[in-house]
Amino acid sequence: MPTTSPDSLATSTRRTIAVLGNPNVGKTTLFNRIAGIRAKTSNFPGTTQEARIAHIRLATQDHADTESVLIDLPGIYSLHLDLSESKVCADVLDGTAAPAGEEAHKPDALLVVIDATNLMRNLSIVGESIAKRLPTLVAVNMIDSARRRGIHIDAAKLAECLGCPVVLCSARTGEGLEELAEALAHPKIPDRTAPTDQLGIERWADDIYAAVSMPTDQSTEQPADDKLTDRLDRAFTHPVLGLLSFTLIMTGLFWMIFKLASYPMDWIDLWFGAVGSWVGSLIPEGAIHDMVVDGVIAGVGGTVIFLPQICLLFFLLALLEGSGYLARAAFVIDRALRPFGLSGHAFVPLLSSHACAIPGIMAARAIPDKRDRIATILVAPFMSCTARIPVYVLLTTILFPTRPLLQAYAFTMCYAMGIFAGLFTSLLFRRTILRGKSRPMALELPSYRLPDLKSALLLTFDRGVVFLKKAGTLILAISIVLWWLGAYPHSAPTQAANDLRAQAQSIVDPEQADTLLAQADALDTRNAAANSFLGRIGTTFQPAFAPLGYDRQLTVGVLASFAAREVFVSTMAVQVAGSDDVDDDTVLESIANATNDDGSPIFTYATSWSLLFFYVLASLCLPTLVVTAKEAGGWKWALLQLGWMSLLAYTAAFAAYQFIISAGGT
């Protein structure tokens, strides 16, 4: 087994090994077996294509100190296809491209991974790799699955046909990895070239086929595994049964996410609360205390609390993908998305966006067609992410305080409305600015197999780190800025608050005195919020939101949410309740019953519906815009996304508010 090391050795010779193969051959699983958790994810400069990189030390008998850089290239069917991932792979093998942080030069060795259960399908990529005349090693993966089907491969004969070393292995079970580690230290330049003419290819294929022993009864009876695969495929790809099974599987997946993730989310919430209290007790009261506790710790906690849902989603998706089901789901969903200008390739990115749009947008890298990819990126934020959930809970509770069934219907409506808005947007953009014929979805249905738990955990770890790096740091900065805008300039205590404090001093009953002091503190907090920079911004922009039924305080909450949706509830708590403890039921009740400056209720029936429509449709997440600009290829796409979603949200919120008012509602 190879051992990994994150550091370079000054005494060793550093080599680069590129890992190439078709999709669904277990290439990344094999890479993860070799590299472990020390692998990192990096983009190729100027592209959205992603590679995993690991610095490994090959623990072999004669090359104990050999260190190598292992690069897991995107899965492709050919180096010559007109696809960005094919061009990236070809450029890496030619020495003209390398992942960010690595030096561009021809790889010192090439590891080609092929599927033992479908050897003939892999001949194209093997032949193209041999033609590069690089030291090459072929890893025949999934050998355990091949044996179960009665397929036996003679590694020596296959190596003779290919002209380079061949190792039989299983990334799932670990079989053959010791031999693979040894062979990686001394790969061989192929001593033959794959033919290019049709007759030569057929003869070469016959020679390779001679190295493979198939079941003797395969011509008369289908293997049991294949029979089961056919039966499952008939169900999972059926127009009706396939959609029904997809609905049931996805319902179960989301149930697990929201049910199981609630426990670690609560623990994280409690932990950050304890850390905030502990750190707050160590720092004297003042600006630094407030910035650290209310800005830094609260900002980090507000991001990390969603990490369990993100990780659980990617872990479950990795298991579904490893089992072979996701390819079937994409095939079924392709029929539903095609009329709206999207393909089945958009399925996983849009599904991921229900946890967070950031990893969903990043997952769109796998979409081969550029127009499809940009359309998916633009509509991904319409999917209701976990950051919207606190807002949905607050507003549906205000609208239907004693009717949980109606709360559930309204909650479901929010998700459905986001999906329909995304489909409508895709249809509109594909008929206008992204006009063009979509590339048909070329989809290979991989074999069903038990998913590799280690690879799923590694992918989850990797995506969790990416999420924290890309979203956490930005939200932390945003939280500090929002804290500063809300904390300054300081306001003197109001006369009404001073009168309440004076009255409390003359009252003997401690409970009554505490009540008056709490009222005084709330008055001062609301006054400070109104006169802070954030409050003044709200006063300035309130006329623009008046047609939606929003007062100054709601305007502040909405404007703060453009940085990150999840700050709406805490911002409103400070604005209308004089408290930022949003887990306190009395605070939520205070928000629901709060009044504006003229004494009228803030959250009227019409205003609450208006807000619900607004938060379903608005692009209220600065980190998402940053990632959109990076992944789509420029800020013009991010600004288009922001402008279109804001226009749609404003229009829908305006229509909802005005309709209810004109119908005699409040």
Secondary structure, DSSP 8 states (H G I E B T S, - for coil): --EE-SS--TTS-EEEEEEEE-TTSSHHHHHHHHHGGG-EEEE-TTS--EEEEEEEE---SS-TT-EEEEEE----S-TTSSSHHHHHHHHHHHTS---TTS-----SEEEEEEEGGGGGGGHHHHHHHHTTT--EEEEEE-HHHHHHTT-EE-HHHHHHHHTS-EEE--TTT-TTHHHHHHHHTS-B--SS----SHHHHHHHHHHHHTTEE--TTTTTS--HHHHHHHHHHHHHTSTTHHHHHHHHHHHHHHHHHHHHTHHHHHHHHHHHHHHHHHHHHHS-SSHHHHIIIIIIIHHHHHHHTTHHHHHHHHHHHHHHHHHTHHHHHHHHHHHHHGGGT--GGGHHHHHHTTT-HHHHHHHGGG--SHHHHHHHHHHGGGS--GGGHHHHHHHHHHHSTT-HHHHHHHHHHHHHHHHHHHHHHHHHHHHTTT-S----------------HHHHHHHHHHHHHHHIIIIIHHHHHHHHHHHHHHH-S-----HHHHHHHHHHHT---HHHHHHHHHHHHHHHHHHHHHHSHHHHHHHHHHHHHGGGT--HHHHHHHHHHTTBTTHHHHHHIIIIIS---TT-HHHHHHHHT-B-TTSSBSS-HHHHHHHHHHHHHS--BHHHHHHHHHHHTSHHHHHHHHHHHHHHHHHHHHHHHHHHHHTT--
